[in-house]
Amino acid sequence: MSKKSKKVNVSKKENVKRIIIIFILLIIVTIVLNIAKNYKNDEISDKINLIINNNNVTARLKNDLVIENNITYISIEDIKNFFDKYISLDEETNKIITTYNKKTAALEKEDDTITINGAKKHIYATTITTDNTTYIPISEMQDVYDMELKNIDNTIVTIDSLDRKQEKAYVKKKTSIKAKTSQLSKTVDKLEKGSWVIYISDIDKKWSKIRTENGKIGYIKKDKLTNFVTIREDMEEEKQIAEKVNLVWDYYSEYAKAPERTGTEIQGINVISPSFFYIDEQGKFQENVGTEGEKYIEWAHSKGYKVWPMVSNANSKIDMTSKILNDYNLRQDIIENIVKVCVKYNLDGINVDFENMYKEDKDKYSQFIIELVPRIKEIGLVTSVDVTAPDGSDTWSLCFDRNVIGDVADYIIFMAYDEYGTSSNKAGTTAGYNWVETSLKKFIENEEINSEKIILGVPFYTRLWTEKGEELTSKAVNMKDIDETIPENVEKQWNDDLKQYYIEYNEKGSTKKMWIEDEESIKAKLELISKYNLGGVACWEKDREKENIWNLIYEMINKSNNDSV
């Protein structure tokens, strides 16, 4: 064989060896990379880790946790993210106001007292401020946020909500907890036989996700766990009314006594809202219950009706309402009075009806509702809040943040009237179907309100309009009086967009117009409850209706209840 041939063969062998070596290296790299990914875990080694309900949220913190003198501090921005999106600073009183479920708390900056649901309490830490970031001592506020907090060696803080299910188990024998569901993954903790762990969930047939006593979250073979024990169950609040709400307002002025309803039965309703409470011109909370009102409550409860009285600002001028909303102490005074009368009269809920407010006070009104609702929840009652249609004037429509109210309150009641009211410069319907439906869509789509929390308000009245030259006037006509108001031989014309009858006639040189509210117009609006899965209906107001309207409402609400099952 020639020297040249030998060199060629050697060269080929070397190339084959190189290819084999490269192939083996690629296999090794692939294996290493696959193993390496199993060594990743959620812990961040250079920070205090925060575990909330078995989720490591450290990477989502806007500011690092601070631990000083065994007190754990968390920034207001992170409280807003994880616990209370409505937490706020009242600049006038320098109080941090935070709410959670059934608690409203006020923590004065750099003060060692906290007010929880009206009661003051001493705490062992104050707020701290670092680099213009305010931190609150969350370990001192466990009863506010209804949680259990543990600081583990100043490296891991665990927070568990006390209204969530927690299950523990014991380890059968010495074992390692893995970062992933693989024996090749990183070991995050080692446990001795008999150690307890918090069981989180089963991942597959072989592995379970757990949290160790050291706060480490990882995976364990299922056959290594035994003696499962439920420490606490999920706490689910039962709705006071399981079906659709069928409410009627029973209005009477502050100068009158509660109506005598003994012996009366209103078919189908499950909630009645008398006008027991109001804010007067001096901004003081007033009640108009008396002996007659107490008898009224007894009558309602004997019929199985829940009583959600109205709290109105109708007697409080707009400037006084503004003063109350912008003053933390005045807001708390109104809230304390509401809580007291709810307990005093054994009520079932409250209906807040604040109208005619400044647009600039929109957020302050929301804050009032934010502070009120937990206090009402604490005593097991319901909060409903009345609002107008999304489009309108500053003091009638734009003064409500419907998104916040709909999020916080148990129910938001859409007063779907007056589409055309006393201040209108044009005659029109009180509540046309197309306007009502368009407004509802805005509640659900634009304001992003859960449809099941929306109660549709319908009117038991309409307006008779009089046009004489350029002059326009109107007067309210009760549903029960419409037939008597319309002259004989006046032809009714059905408007399919409005889903109601329209009449027009001449009288003494004037043109009269009316868009009629009757069984057919009400039925059309009630069909929206099923269509959009609304929370129910509210009718304004008792004694304006035709008696047979209750049969219709009862049938329509029953249909809605069946449709939502």
PyMOL commands that set and color helices and strands:
alter all, ss='L'
color gray80, all
select helices_A, chain A and resi 3-37+58-60+76-82+138-140+222-224+290-302+318-325+328-344+359-378+402-408+433-446+451-453+479-485+519-531+549-564
alter helices_A, ss='H'
color red, helices_A
select strands_A, chain A and resi 49-52+55-56+66-68+71-75+88-90+95-100+103-108+113-116+119-122+128-130+133-137+147-152+156-161+166-171+175-178+187-191+196-202+207-212+217-221+225-232+245-250+271-274+277-279+285-287+306-307+310-312+349-353+382-387+411-415+454-459+461-468+471-478+493-495+500-507+510-515+536-540
alter strands_A, ss='S'
color yellow, strands_A
deselect
rebuild
show_as cartoon
